[in-house]
């Protein structure tokens, strides 16, 4: 199978097509924005990260500034007075929930961490700092692991700034997340080296968070457990040099059936970044190569030989007998996050820099 990878930074044409003056529309019918589905913090947070990372690599030009500004404005509007966030907004710009999910909260913190660390404008950084400060007290009340992992990925970015007035609190919260992940992992034996009884969605973000938090805190045990858990995930999803993510039609429960379909772009993107995190802390090329295997899923190196990317957008899923040809925000943003990670990591490697 021949895989045609996209070189350099990806096109933002489709995500800008999904973005209006309010935010990123959640879903599309084929490549046409479906306004009926409205907006959500989950997607807008990812869009903010995409815009910031591309600005860091390519300068603050249109449409990057537009995407970043609209995303940050949406997140500002989404934050409640108590520091938590709404998630779903209708196309009529009315919130459809009182308070959003833990995932939405974690992704918002993830985005704000990137905003504080990477925003090119001082006012944006100050706003992200203010919003993050209001959100931080809620992290220890989060019950589920994935939103903790998302939040930790943002706090890792913020911790790199070594802010005198926040460093101790960030270290404490990162330690809290690390301990939660390690405790979850310790519940299972060598036959099931995972955090939960069932592998569900966005799986690789869990070992990625443990690896990155461990590196930030200089905790070797966290790094080693993160790498070991990533190795277990690889044993489940890497088949003959092809990335085969756990499908969301049944997931994968210990001692149970392992779903192959429907495969989601979010899984490939998470695996790319987890493998690159492992490469950054070890320098071992095997992780860089496996990041490439996961990335190639988008370009036809998958169970169906189906190219998932078209015109800067990504199709929504890979089914047994067909491809879901709708190109919604989550799928497209997942692809963009993976593409940016691969492009910027390659540039860093060419410069002899690992960060």
WOTAMO-V547903 format. One line per field, one symbol per residue. ss: DSSP state (2 for helix, 1 for strand, 0 for the rest). Layout:
# WOTAMO-V547903
ss=???
This chain:
# WOTAMO-V547903
ss=0000000000002222221000011111100111111111222222222222222222000002222222222222221000001001100000100000022222222222222222000222222222222222002220002222222222222220000000222222222222222222200000000000011000022222222222222002222222222222222221100110000000011000010000102222222222222222220022222222222200100000001011001100110000110000222222222222222222222200000
